[in-house]
Amino acid sequence: MTGHRSQGSGWKNVLVVLDYCAYKLLNRQWVYTAMTRTIKYCVVIAEYRALTHAINTDECDLN
């Protein structure tokens, strides 16, 4: 399931996988949404470059 599709839902365990091939979709708001869907455990598997790009990119600045 994608992060966008899971908005508004909660899951006991969440696995977030980030790679740089989808760099246009990587932003701080997406990472926040993906990580806050978890109720109990969240595991993040990410390329360093993808995670830093997402953290440093604000969706509001893309316009």
PDBQT receptor file of N, H, CA, C and O in Angstrom, charges set to zero:
ATOM      1  N   MET A   1       0.849  -1.166   0.000  1.00  0.00    +0.000 N 
ATOM      2  CA  MET A   1       0.000   0.000   0.000  1.00  0.00    +0.000 C 
ATOM      3  C   MET A   1       0.898   1.232   0.000  1.00  0.00    +0.000 C 
ATOM      4  O   MET A   1       1.960   1.223   0.621  1.00  0.00    +0.000 OA
ATOM      5  N   THR A   2       0.493   2.260  -0.670  1.00  0.00    +0.000 N 
ATOM      6  H   THR A   2      -0.370   2.268  -1.174  1.00  0.00    +0.000 HD
ATOM      7  CA  THR A   2       1.289   3.476  -0.733  1.00  0.00    +0.000 C 
ATOM      8  C   THR A   2       0.997   4.387   0.450  1.00  0.00    +0.000 C 
ATOM      9  O   THR A   2      -0.038   4.260   1.105  1.00  0.00    +0.000 OA
ATOM     10  N   GLY A   3       1.911   5.301   0.714  1.00  0.00    +0.000 N 
ATOM     11  H   GLY A   3       2.752   5.404   0.181  1.00  0.00    +0.000 HD
ATOM     12  CA  GLY A   3       1.702   6.286   1.776  1.00  0.00    +0.000 C 
ATOM     13  C   GLY A   3       0.490   7.159   1.520  1.00  0.00    +0.000 C 
ATOM     14  O   GLY A   3      -0.239   7.507   2.448  1.00  0.00    +0.000 OA
ATOM     15  N   HIS A   4       0.275   7.511   0.269  1.00  0.00    +0.000 N 
ATOM     16  H   HIS A   4       0.868   7.228  -0.485  1.00  0.00    +0.000 HD
ATOM     17  CA  HIS A   4      -0.859   8.363  -0.063  1.00  0.00    +0.000 C 
ATOM     18  C   HIS A   4      -2.190   7.648   0.161  1.00  0.00    +0.000 C 
ATOM     19  O   HIS A   4      -3.160   8.249   0.621  1.00  0.00    +0.000 OA
ATOM     20  N   ARG A   5      -2.220   6.381  -0.163  1.00  0.00    +0.000 N 
ATOM     21  H   ARG A   5      -1.432   5.892  -0.536  1.00  0.00    +0.000 HD
ATOM     22  CA  ARG A   5      -3.456   5.610  -0.001  1.00  0.00    +0.000 C 
ATOM     23  C   ARG A   5      -3.780   5.365   1.476  1.00  0.00    +0.000 C 
ATOM     24  O   ARG A   5      -4.945   5.185   1.830  1.00  0.00    +0.000 OA
ATOM     25  N   SER A   6      -2.771   5.358   2.327  1.00  0.00    +0.000 N 
ATOM     26  H   SER A   6      -1.825   5.504   2.039  1.00  0.00    +0.000 HD
ATOM     27  CA  SER A   6      -2.991   5.056   3.736  1.00  0.00    +0.000 C 
ATOM     28  C   SER A   6      -3.371   6.271   4.568  1.00  0.00    +0.000 C 
ATOM     29  O   SER A   6      -3.608   6.132   5.768  1.00  0.00    +0.000 OA
ATOM     30  N   GLN A   7      -3.436   7.444   3.979  1.00  0.00    +0.000 N 
ATOM     31  H   GLN A   7      -3.243   7.556   3.004  1.00  0.00    +0.000 HD
ATOM     32  CA  GLN A   7      -3.783   8.645   4.743  1.00  0.00    +0.000 C 
ATOM     33  C   GLN A   7      -5.120   8.459   5.442  1.00  0.00    +0.000 C 
ATOM     34  O   GLN A   7      -6.085   7.985   4.844  1.00  0.00    +0.000 OA
ATOM     35  N   GLY A   8      -5.166   8.833   6.700  1.00  0.00    +0.000 N 
ATOM     36  H   GLY A   8      -4.381   9.218   7.186  1.00  0.00    +0.000 HD
ATOM     37  CA  GLY A   8      -6.379   8.711   7.478  1.00  0.00    +0.000 C 
ATOM     38  C   GLY A   8      -6.540   7.366   8.149  1.00  0.00    +0.000 C 
ATOM     39  O   GLY A   8      -7.485   7.167   8.913  1.00  0.00    +0.000 OA
ATOM     40  N   SER A   9      -5.639   6.438   7.881  1.00  0.00    +0.000 N 
ATOM     41  H   SER A   9      -4.872   6.600   7.260  1.00  0.00    +0.000 HD
ATOM     42  CA  SER A   9      -5.711   5.104   8.472  1.00  0.00    +0.000 C 
ATOM     43  C   SER A   9      -4.568   4.912   9.456  1.00  0.00    +0.000 C 
ATOM     44  O   SER A   9      -3.561   5.617   9.405  1.00  0.00    +0.000 OA
ATOM     45  N   GLY A  10      -4.738   3.957  10.343  1.00  0.00    +0.000 N 
ATOM     46  H   GLY A  10      -5.556   3.384  10.384  1.00  0.00    +0.000 HD
ATOM     47  CA  GLY A  10      -3.677   3.595  11.268  1.00  0.00    +0.000 C 
ATOM     48  C   GLY A  10      -3.378   2.119  11.142  1.00  0.00    +0.000 C 
ATOM     49  O   GLY A  10      -4.283   1.318  10.907  1.00  0.00    +0.000 OA
ATOM     50  N   TRP A  11      -2.122   1.751  11.294  1.00  0.00    +0.000 N 
ATOM     51  H   TRP A  11      -1.387   2.401  11.484  1.00  0.00    +0.000 HD
ATOM     52  CA  TRP A  11      -1.691   0.363  11.151  1.00  0.00    +0.000 C 
ATOM     53  C   TRP A  11      -0.804   0.001  12.326  1.00  0.00    +0.000 C 
ATOM     54  O   TRP A  11      -0.037   0.833  12.812  1.00  0.00    +0.000 OA
ATOM     55  N   LYS A  12      -0.905  -1.237  12.783  1.00  0.00    +0.000 N 
ATOM     56  H   LYS A  12      -1.528  -1.913  12.388  1.00  0.00    +0.000 HD
ATOM     57  CA  LYS A  12      -0.108  -1.687  13.922  1.00  0.00    +0.000 C 
ATOM     58  C   LYS A  12       1.380  -1.622  13.603  1.00  0.00    +0.000 C 
ATOM     59  O   LYS A  12       2.166  -1.135  14.416  1.00  0.00    +0.000 OA
ATOM     60  N   ASN A  13       1.767  -2.099  12.452  1.00  0.00    +0.000 N 
ATOM     61  H   ASN A  13       1.128  -2.495  11.792  1.00  0.00    +0.000 HD
ATOM     62  CA  ASN A  13       3.170  -2.105  12.032  1.00  0.00    +0.000 C 
ATOM     63  C   ASN A  13       3.287  -1.425  10.671  1.00  0.00    +0.000 C 
ATOM     64  O   ASN A  13       2.489  -1.674   9.768  1.00  0.00    +0.000 OA
ATOM     65  N   VAL A  14       4.281  -0.574  10.542  1.00  0.00    +0.000 N 
ATOM     66  H   VAL A  14       4.929  -0.371  11.277  1.00  0.00    +0.000 HD
ATOM     67  CA  VAL A  14       4.486   0.157   9.288  1.00  0.00    +0.000 C 
ATOM     68  C   VAL A  14       5.935  -0.029   8.843  1.00  0.00    +0.000 C 
ATOM     69  O   VAL A  14       6.865   0.097   9.640  1.00  0.00    +0.000 OA
ATOM     70  N   LEU A  15       6.106  -0.326   7.574  1.00  0.00    +0.000 N 
ATOM     71  H   LEU A  15       5.350  -0.428   6.927  1.00  0.00    +0.000 HD
ATOM     72  CA  LEU A  15       7.427  -0.408   6.960  1.00  0.00    +0.000 C 
ATOM     73  C   LEU A  15       7.488   0.689   5.901  1.00  0.00    +0.000 C 
ATOM     74  O   LEU A  15       6.725   0.672   4.935  1.00  0.00    +0.000 OA
ATOM     75  N   VAL A  16       8.388   1.632   6.087  1.00  0.00    +0.000 N 
ATOM     76  H   VAL A  16       9.008   1.646   6.871  1.00  0.00    +0.000 HD
ATOM     77  CA  VAL A  16       8.557   2.738   5.144  1.00  0.00    +0.000 C 
ATOM     78  C   VAL A  16       9.847   2.492   4.369  1.00  0.00    +0.000 C 
ATOM     79  O   VAL A  16      10.919   2.353   4.960  1.00  0.00    +0.000 OA
ATOM     80  N   VAL A  17       9.737   2.440   3.050  1.00  0.00    +0.000 N 
ATOM     81  H   VAL A  17       8.867   2.552   2.570  1.00  0.00    +0.000 HD
ATOM     82  CA  VAL A  17      10.900   2.203   2.200  1.00  0.00    +0.000 C 
ATOM     83  C   VAL A  17      11.064   3.413   1.286  1.00  0.00    +0.000 C 
ATOM     84  O   VAL A  17      10.144   3.782   0.555  1.00  0.00    +0.000 OA
ATOM     85  N   LEU A  18      12.235   4.020   1.337  1.00  0.00    +0.000 N 
ATOM     86  H   LEU A  18      12.982   3.720   1.931  1.00  0.00    +0.000 HD
ATOM     87  CA  LEU A  18      12.514   5.200   0.517  1.00  0.00    +0.000 C 
ATOM     88  C   LEU A  18      13.731   4.938  -0.352  1.00  0.00    +0.000 C 
ATOM     89  O   LEU A  18      14.784   4.537   0.143  1.00  0.00    +0.000 OA
ATOM     90  N   ASP A  19      13.582   5.165  -1.641  1.00  0.00    +0.000 N 
ATOM     91  H   ASP A  19      12.726   5.491  -2.043  1.00  0.00    +0.000 HD
ATOM     92  CA  ASP A  19      14.743   5.155  -2.518  1.00  0.00    +0.000 C 
ATOM     93  C   ASP A  19      14.666   6.385  -3.412  1.00  0.00    +0.000 C 
ATOM     94  O   ASP A  19      13.611   7.001  -3.562  1.00  0.00    +0.000 OA
ATOM     95  N   TYR A  20      15.773   6.718  -3.984  1.00  0.00    +0.000 N 
ATOM     96  H   TYR A  20      16.630   6.217  -3.863  1.00  0.00    +0.000 HD
ATOM     97  CA  TYR A  20      15.879   7.989  -4.694  1.00  0.00    +0.000 C 
ATOM     98  C   TYR A  20      15.243   7.969  -6.080  1.00  0.00    +0.000 C 
ATOM     99  O   TYR A  20      15.112   9.025  -6.698  1.00  0.00    +0.000 OA
ATOM    100  N   CYS A  21      14.843   6.804  -6.590  1.00  0.00    +0.000 N 
ATOM    101  H   CYS A  21      14.949   5.946  -6.087  1.00  0.00    +0.000 HD
ATOM    102  CA  CYS A  21      14.289   6.755  -7.947  1.00  0.00    +0.000 C 
ATOM    103  C   CYS A  21      12.971   7.526  -8.050  1.00  0.00    +0.000 C 
ATOM    104  O   CYS A  21      12.591   7.951  -9.141  1.00  0.00    +0.000 OA
ATOM    105  N   ALA A  22      12.277   7.711  -6.940  1.00  0.00    +0.000 N 
ATOM    106  H   ALA A  22      12.586   7.366  -6.053  1.00  0.00    +0.000 HD
ATOM    107  CA  ALA A  22      11.025   8.484  -6.939  1.00  0.00    +0.000 C 
ATOM    108  C   ALA A  22      11.248   9.845  -6.273  1.00  0.00    +0.000 C 
ATOM    109  O   ALA A  22      10.413  10.302  -5.493  1.00  0.00    +0.000 OA
ATOM    110  N   TYR A  23      12.366  10.483  -6.579  1.00  0.00    +0.000 N 
ATOM    111  H   TYR A  23      13.045  10.112  -7.213  1.00  0.00    +0.000 HD
ATOM    112  CA  TYR A  23      12.747  11.718  -5.882  1.00  0.00    +0.000 C 
ATOM    113  C   TYR A  23      11.719  12.835  -5.996  1.00  0.00    +0.000 C 
ATOM    114  O   TYR A  23      11.653  13.694  -5.118  1.00  0.00    +0.000 OA
ATOM    115  N   LYS A  24      10.917  12.843  -7.056  1.00  0.00    +0.000 N 
ATOM    116  H   LYS A  24      10.971  12.145  -7.770  1.00  0.00    +0.000 HD
ATOM    117  CA  LYS A  24       9.905  13.894  -7.203  1.00  0.00    +0.000 C 
ATOM    118  C   LYS A  24       8.799  13.775  -6.159  1.00  0.00    +0.000 C 
ATOM    119  O   LYS A  24       8.124  14.759  -5.856  1.00  0.00    +0.000 OA
ATOM    120  N   LEU A  25       8.611  12.598  -5.616  1.00  0.00    +0.000 N 
ATOM    121  H   LEU A  25       9.159  11.798  -5.862  1.00  0.00    +0.000 HD
ATOM    122  CA  LEU A  25       7.581  12.386  -4.601  1.00  0.00    +0.000 C 
ATOM    123  C   LEU A  25       8.109  12.547  -3.178  1.00  0.00    +0.000 C 
ATOM    124  O   LEU A  25       7.326  12.565  -2.229  1.00  0.00    +0.000 OA
ATOM    125  N   LEU A  26       9.402  12.663  -3.022  1.00  0.00    +0.000 N 
ATOM    126  H   LEU A  26      10.038  12.648  -3.793  1.00  0.00    +0.000 HD
ATOM    127  CA  LEU A  26       9.996  12.708  -1.693  1.00  0.00    +0.000 C 
ATOM    128  C   LEU A  26       9.928  14.114  -1.111  1.00  0.00    +0.000 C 
ATOM    129  O   LEU A  26      10.533  15.047  -1.639  1.00  0.00    +0.000 OA
ATOM    130  N   ASN A  27       9.191  14.252  -0.029  1.00  0.00    +0.000 N 
ATOM    131  H   ASN A  27       8.699  13.494   0.400  1.00  0.00    +0.000 HD
ATOM    132  CA  ASN A  27       9.155  15.517   0.691  1.00  0.00    +0.000 C 
ATOM    133  C   ASN A  27       8.863  15.242   2.162  1.00  0.00    +0.000 C 
ATOM    134  O   ASN A  27       8.443  14.147   2.539  1.00  0.00    +0.000 OA
ATOM    135  N   ARG A  28       9.092  16.250   2.969  1.00  0.00    +0.000 N 
ATOM    136  H   ARG A  28       9.433  17.139   2.663  1.00  0.00    +0.000 HD
ATOM    137  CA  ARG A  28       8.952  16.139   4.420  1.00  0.00    +0.000 C 
ATOM    138  C   ARG A  28       7.543  15.708   4.819  1.00  0.00    +0.000 C 
ATOM    139  O   ARG A  28       7.379  14.896   5.730  1.00  0.00    +0.000 OA
ATOM    140  N   GLN A  29       6.532  16.243   4.149  1.00  0.00    +0.000 N 
ATOM    141  H   GLN A  29       6.665  16.902   3.410  1.00  0.00    +0.000 HD
ATOM    142  CA  GLN A  29       5.144  15.932   4.489  1.00  0.00    +0.000 C 
ATOM    143  C   GLN A  29       4.826  14.458   4.217  1.00  0.00    +0.000 C 
ATOM    144  O   GLN A  29       4.091  13.837   4.985  1.00  0.00    +0.000 OA
ATOM    145  N   TRP A  30       5.366  13.897   3.142  1.00  0.00    +0.000 N 
ATOM    146  H   TRP A  30       5.963  14.402   2.518  1.00  0.00    +0.000 HD
ATOM    147  CA  TRP A  30       5.123  12.495   2.832  1.00  0.00    +0.000 C 
ATOM    148  C   TRP A  30       5.756  11.586   3.879  1.00  0.00    +0.000 C 
ATOM    149  O   TRP A  30       5.139  10.619   4.325  1.00  0.00    +0.000 OA
ATOM    150  N   VAL A  31       6.989  11.901   4.267  1.00  0.00    +0.000 N 
ATOM    151  H   VAL A  31       7.490  12.687   3.905  1.00  0.00    +0.000 HD
ATOM    152  CA  VAL A  31       7.670  11.099   5.288  1.00  0.00    +0.000 C 
ATOM    153  C   VAL A  31       6.906  11.174   6.606  1.00  0.00    +0.000 C 
ATOM    154  O   VAL A  31       6.738  10.156   7.277  1.00  0.00    +0.000 OA
ATOM    155  N   TYR A  32       6.445  12.351   6.983  1.00  0.00    +0.000 N 
ATOM    156  H   TYR A  32       6.581  13.178   6.438  1.00  0.00    +0.000 HD
ATOM    157  CA  TYR A  32       5.653  12.512   8.209  1.00  0.00    +0.000 C 
ATOM    158  C   TYR A  32       4.386  11.665   8.142  1.00  0.00    +0.000 C 
ATOM    159  O   TYR A  32       4.063  10.955   9.094  1.00  0.00    +0.000 OA
ATOM    160  N   THR A  33       3.670  11.735   7.029  1.00  0.00    +0.000 N 
ATOM    161  H   THR A  33       3.932  12.312   6.255  1.00  0.00    +0.000 HD
ATOM    162  CA  THR A  33       2.438  10.960   6.864  1.00  0.00    +0.000 C 
ATOM    163  C   THR A  33       2.728   9.469   6.951  1.00  0.00    +0.000 C 
ATOM    164  O   THR A  33       2.013   8.739   7.637  1.00  0.00    +0.000 OA
ATOM    165  N   ALA A  34       3.764   9.011   6.266  1.00  0.00    +0.000 N 
ATOM    166  H   ALA A  34       4.345   9.604   5.708  1.00  0.00    +0.000 HD
ATOM    167  CA  ALA A  34       4.100   7.587   6.265  1.00  0.00    +0.000 C 
ATOM    168  C   ALA A  34       4.452   7.097   7.668  1.00  0.00    +0.000 C 
ATOM    169  O   ALA A  34       4.021   6.017   8.071  1.00  0.00    +0.000 OA
ATOM    170  N   MET A  35       5.225   7.874   8.408  1.00  0.00    +0.000 N 
ATOM    171  H   MET A  35       5.576   8.751   8.081  1.00  0.00    +0.000 HD
ATOM    172  CA  MET A  35       5.674   7.435   9.721  1.00  0.00    +0.000 C 
ATOM    173  C   MET A  35       4.593   7.549  10.792  1.00  0.00    +0.000 C 
ATOM    174  O   MET A  35       4.614   6.795  11.765  1.00  0.00    +0.000 OA
ATOM    175  N   THR A  36       3.672   8.454  10.635  1.00  0.00    +0.000 N 
ATOM    176  H   THR A  36       3.655   9.066   9.845  1.00  0.00    +0.000 HD
ATOM    177  CA  THR A  36       2.639   8.631  11.667  1.00  0.00    +0.000 C 
ATOM    178  C   THR A  36       1.434   7.732  11.458  1.00  0.00    +0.000 C 
ATOM    179  O   THR A  36       0.463   7.839  12.207  1.00  0.00    +0.000 OA
ATOM    180  N   ARG A  37       1.461   6.853  10.470  1.00  0.00    +0.000 N 
ATOM    181  H   ARG A  37       2.249   6.766   9.862  1.00  0.00    +0.000 HD
ATOM    182  CA  ARG A  37       0.382   5.870  10.292  1.00  0.00    +0.000 C 
ATOM    183  C   ARG A  37       0.526   4.727  11.278  1.00  0.00    +0.000 C 
ATOM    184  O   ARG A  37      -0.401   3.933  11.441  1.00  0.00    +0.000 OA
ATOM    185  N   THR A  38       1.666   4.629  11.937  1.00  0.00    +0.000 N 
ATOM    186  H   THR A  38       2.419   5.274  11.804  1.00  0.00    +0.000 HD
ATOM    187  CA  THR A  38       1.948   3.496  12.809  1.00  0.00    +0.000 C 
ATOM    188  C   THR A  38       1.298   3.648  14.179  1.00  0.00    +0.000 C 
ATOM    189  O   THR A  38       1.215   4.745  14.733  1.00  0.00    +0.000 OA
ATOM    190  N   ILE A  39       0.846   2.531  14.700  1.00  0.00    +0.000 N 
ATOM    191  H   ILE A  39       0.913   1.641  14.251  1.00  0.00    +0.000 HD
ATOM    192  CA  ILE A  39       0.283   2.497  16.039  1.00  0.00    +0.000 C 
ATOM    193  C   ILE A  39       1.321   1.954  17.021  1.00  0.00    +0.000 C 
ATOM    194  O   ILE A  39       1.421   2.431  18.152  1.00  0.00    +0.000 OA
ATOM    195  N   LYS A  40       2.093   0.955  16.586  1.00  0.00    +0.000 N 
ATOM    196  H   LYS A  40       2.012   0.567  15.668  1.00  0.00    +0.000 HD
ATOM    197  CA  LYS A  40       3.040   0.324  17.496  1.00  0.00    +0.000 C 
ATOM    198  C   LYS A  40       4.492   0.400  17.014  1.00  0.00    +0.000 C 
ATOM    199  O   LYS A  40       5.346   0.928  17.726  1.00  0.00    +0.000 OA
ATOM    200  N   TYR A  41       4.780  -0.112  15.833  1.00  0.00    +0.000 N 
ATOM    201  H   TYR A  41       4.086  -0.541  15.255  1.00  0.00    +0.000 HD
ATOM    202  CA  TYR A  41       6.156  -0.166  15.332  1.00  0.00    +0.000 C 
ATOM    203  C   TYR A  41       6.272   0.461  13.950  1.00  0.00    +0.000 C 
ATOM    204  O   TYR A  41       5.402   0.289  13.096  1.00  0.00    +0.000 OA
ATOM    205  N   CYS A  42       7.358   1.189  13.749  1.00  0.00    +0.000 N 
ATOM    206  H   CYS A  42       8.065   1.329  14.443  1.00  0.00    +0.000 HD
ATOM    207  CA  CYS A  42       7.658   1.754  12.436  1.00  0.00    +0.000 C 
ATOM    208  C   CYS A  42       9.122   1.448  12.114  1.00  0.00    +0.000 C 
ATOM    209  O   CYS A  42      10.019   1.747  12.902  1.00  0.00    +0.000 OA
ATOM    210  N   VAL A  43       9.345   0.852  10.956  1.00  0.00    +0.000 N 
ATOM    211  H   VAL A  43       8.616   0.609  10.316  1.00  0.00    +0.000 HD
ATOM    212  CA  VAL A  43      10.696   0.553  10.490  1.00  0.00    +0.000 C 
ATOM    213  C   VAL A  43      10.899   1.349   9.207  1.00  0.00    +0.000 C 
ATOM    214  O   VAL A  43      10.077   1.295   8.292  1.00  0.00    +0.000 OA
ATOM    215  N   VAL A  44      12.004   2.087   9.152  1.00  0.00    +0.000 N 
ATOM    216  H   VAL A  44      12.672   2.130   9.895  1.00  0.00    +0.000 HD
ATOM    217  CA  VAL A  44      12.323   2.872   7.964  1.00  0.00    +0.000 C 
ATOM    218  C   VAL A  44      13.565   2.276   7.315  1.00  0.00    +0.000 C 
ATOM    219  O   VAL A  44      14.614   2.146   7.947  1.00  0.00    +0.000 OA
ATOM    220  N   ILE A  45      13.427   1.918   6.050  1.00  0.00    +0.000 N 
ATOM    221  H   ILE A  45      12.575   2.023   5.537  1.00  0.00    +0.000 HD
ATOM    222  CA  ILE A  45      14.557   1.449   5.250  1.00  0.00    +0.000 C 
ATOM    223  C   ILE A  45      14.719   2.480   4.145  1.00  0.00    +0.000 C 
ATOM    224  O   ILE A  45      13.819   2.667   3.326  1.00  0.00    +0.000 OA
ATOM    225  N   ALA A  46      15.865   3.147   4.123  1.00  0.00    +0.000 N 
ATOM    226  H   ALA A  46      16.595   2.995   4.788  1.00  0.00    +0.000 HD
ATOM    227  CA  ALA A  46      16.008   4.259   3.186  1.00  0.00    +0.000 C 
ATOM    228  C   ALA A  46      17.436   4.402   2.695  1.00  0.00    +0.000 C 
ATOM    229  O   ALA A  46      18.399   4.126   3.410  1.00  0.00    +0.000 OA
ATOM    230  N   GLU A  47      17.538   4.841   1.458  1.00  0.00    +0.000 N 
ATOM    231  H   GLU A  47      16.755   5.066   0.877  1.00  0.00    +0.000 HD
ATOM    232  CA  GLU A  47      18.823   5.314   0.969  1.00  0.00    +0.000 C 
ATOM    233  C   GLU A  47      19.083   6.644   1.669  1.00  0.00    +0.000 C 
ATOM    234  O   GLU A  47      18.176   7.466   1.800  1.00  0.00    +0.000 OA
ATOM    235  N   TYR A  48      20.289   6.852   2.110  1.00  0.00    +0.000 N 
ATOM    236  H   TYR A  48      21.026   6.184   2.004  1.00  0.00    +0.000 HD
ATOM    237  CA  TYR A  48      20.632   8.086   2.813  1.00  0.00    +0.000 C 
ATOM    238  C   TYR A  48      20.260   9.312   1.976  1.00  0.00    +0.000 C 
ATOM    239  O   TYR A  48      19.683  10.270   2.491  1.00  0.00    +0.000 OA
ATOM    240  N   ARG A  49      20.588   9.277   0.708  1.00  0.00    +0.000 N 
ATOM    241  H   ARG A  49      21.057   8.499   0.289  1.00  0.00    +0.000 HD
ATOM    242  CA  ARG A  49      20.313  10.403  -0.191  1.00  0.00    +0.000 C 
ATOM    243  C   ARG A  49      18.817  10.669  -0.317  1.00  0.00    +0.000 C 
ATOM    244  O   ARG A  49      18.401  11.826  -0.376  1.00  0.00    +0.000 OA
ATOM    245  N   ALA A  50      18.009   9.621  -0.357  1.00  0.00    +0.000 N 
ATOM    246  H   ALA A  50      18.347   8.681  -0.309  1.00  0.00    +0.000 HD
ATOM    247  CA  ALA A  50      16.555   9.782  -0.472  1.00  0.00    +0.000 C 
ATOM    248  C   ALA A  50      15.978  10.390   0.799  1.00  0.00    +0.000 C 
ATOM    249  O   ALA A  50      15.144  11.293   0.735  1.00  0.00    +0.000 OA
ATOM    250  N   LEU A  51      16.418   9.901   1.949  1.00  0.00    +0.000 N 
ATOM    251  H   LEU A  51      17.096   9.168   2.001  1.00  0.00    +0.000 HD
ATOM    252  CA  LEU A  51      15.894  10.423   3.213  1.00  0.00    +0.000 C 
ATOM    253  C   LEU A  51      16.292  11.874   3.425  1.00  0.00    +0.000 C 
ATOM    254  O   LEU A  51      15.457  12.680   3.834  1.00  0.00    +0.000 OA
ATOM    255  N   THR A  52      17.537  12.228   3.162  1.00  0.00    +0.000 N 
ATOM    256  H   THR A  52      18.216  11.573   2.830  1.00  0.00    +0.000 HD
ATOM    257  CA  THR A  52      17.947  13.625   3.340  1.00  0.00    +0.000 C 
ATOM    258  C   THR A  52      17.243  14.542   2.349  1.00  0.00    +0.000 C 
ATOM    259  O   THR A  52      16.893  15.671   2.693  1.00  0.00    +0.000 OA
ATOM    260  N   HIS A  53      17.031  14.074   1.128  1.00  0.00    +0.000 N 
ATOM    261  H   HIS A  53      17.315  13.157   0.848  1.00  0.00    +0.000 HD
ATOM    262  CA  HIS A  53      16.296  14.872   0.145  1.00  0.00    +0.000 C 
ATOM    263  C   HIS A  53      14.866  15.116   0.632  1.00  0.00    +0.000 C 
ATOM    264  O   HIS A  53      14.363  16.236   0.546  1.00  0.00    +0.000 OA
ATOM    265  N   ALA A  54      14.214  14.070   1.142  1.00  0.00    +0.000 N 
ATOM    266  H   ALA A  54      14.623  13.161   1.212  1.00  0.00    +0.000 HD
ATOM    267  CA  ALA A  54      12.840  14.199   1.624  1.00  0.00    +0.000 C 
ATOM    268  C   ALA A  54      12.751  15.160   2.802  1.00  0.00    +0.000 C 
ATOM    269  O   ALA A  54      11.859  16.007   2.844  1.00  0.00    +0.000 OA
ATOM    270  N   ILE A  55      13.653  15.038   3.742  1.00  0.00    +0.000 N 
ATOM    271  H   ILE A  55      14.377  14.350   3.707  1.00  0.00    +0.000 HD
ATOM    272  CA  ILE A  55      13.627  15.905   4.926  1.00  0.00    +0.000 C 
ATOM    273  C   ILE A  55      13.863  17.354   4.549  1.00  0.00    +0.000 C 
ATOM    274  O   ILE A  55      13.271  18.252   5.148  1.00  0.00    +0.000 OA
ATOM    275  N   ASN A  56      14.712  17.597   3.571  1.00  0.00    +0.000 N 
ATOM    276  H   ASN A  56      15.193  16.868   3.084  1.00  0.00    +0.000 HD
ATOM    277  CA  ASN A  56      15.050  18.964   3.173  1.00  0.00    +0.000 C 
ATOM    278  C   ASN A  56      14.097  19.581   2.148  1.00  0.00    +0.000 C 
ATOM    279  O   ASN A  56      14.262  20.744   1.777  1.00  0.00    +0.000 OA
ATOM    280  N   THR A  57      13.096  18.812   1.685  1.00  0.00    +0.000 N 
ATOM    281  H   THR A  57      12.962  17.868   1.986  1.00  0.00    +0.000 HD
ATOM    282  CA  THR A  57      12.172  19.310   0.687  1.00  0.00    +0.000 C 
ATOM    283  C   THR A  57      10.813  19.539   1.329  1.00  0.00    +0.000 C 
ATOM    284  O   THR A  57      10.208  18.616   1.875  1.00  0.00    +0.000 OA
ATOM    285  N   ASP A  58      10.339  20.778   1.258  1.00  0.00    +0.000 N 
ATOM    286  H   ASP A  58      10.830  21.528   0.815  1.00  0.00    +0.000 HD
ATOM    287  CA  ASP A  58       9.022  21.125   1.785  1.00  0.00    +0.000 C 
ATOM    288  C   ASP A  58       8.044  21.163   0.632  1.00  0.00    +0.000 C 
ATOM    289  O   ASP A  58       8.261  21.879  -0.346  1.00  0.00    +0.000 OA
ATOM    290  N   GLU A  59       6.965  20.396   0.735  1.00  0.00    +0.000 N 
ATOM    291  H   GLU A  59       6.789  19.814   1.529  1.00  0.00    +0.000 HD
ATOM    292  CA  GLU A  59       5.953  20.323  -0.324  1.00  0.00    +0.000 C 
ATOM    293  C   GLU A  59       5.432  21.716  -0.695  1.00  0.00    +0.000 C 
ATOM    294  O   GLU A  59       5.127  21.973  -1.860  1.00  0.00    +0.000 OA
ATOM    295  N   CYS A  60       5.331  22.593   0.269  1.00  0.00    +0.000 N 
ATOM    296  H   CYS A  60       5.578  22.384   1.215  1.00  0.00    +0.000 HD
ATOM    297  CA  CYS A  60       4.799  23.933   0.030  1.00  0.00    +0.000 C 
ATOM    298  C   CYS A  60       5.742  24.780  -0.820  1.00  0.00    +0.000 C 
ATOM    299  O   CYS A  60       5.302  25.749  -1.439  1.00  0.00    +0.000 OA
ATOM    300  N   ASP A  61       7.017  24.441  -0.863  1.00  0.00    +0.000 N 
ATOM    301  H   ASP A  61       7.375  23.654  -0.360  1.00  0.00    +0.000 HD
ATOM    302  CA  ASP A  61       8.005  25.205  -1.638  1.00  0.00    +0.000 C 
ATOM    303  C   ASP A  61       8.081  24.778  -3.098  1.00  0.00    +0.000 C 
ATOM    304  O   ASP A  61       8.821  25.383  -3.874  1.00  0.00    +0.000 OA
ATOM    305  N   LEU A  62       7.322  23.734  -3.495  1.00  0.00    +0.000 N 
ATOM    306  H   LEU A  62       6.720  23.243  -2.864  1.00  0.00    +0.000 HD
ATOM    307  CA  LEU A  62       7.428  23.201  -4.848  1.00  0.00    +0.000 C 
ATOM    308  C   LEU A  62       6.675  24.042  -5.882  1.00  0.00    +0.000 C 
ATOM    309  O   LEU A  62       6.875  23.854  -7.082  1.00  0.00    +0.000 OA
ATOM    310  N   ASN A  63       5.852  24.925  -5.461  1.00  0.00    +0.000 N 
ATOM    311  H   ASN A  63       5.690  25.078  -4.486  1.00  0.00    +0.000 HD
ATOM    312  CA  ASN A  63       5.047  25.720  -6.412  1.00  0.00    +0.000 C 
ATOM    313  C   ASN A  63       5.849  26.777  -7.075  1.00  0.00    +0.000 C 
ATOM    314  O   ASN A  63       5.323  27.527  -7.897  1.00  0.00    +0.000 OA
TER     315      ASN A  63
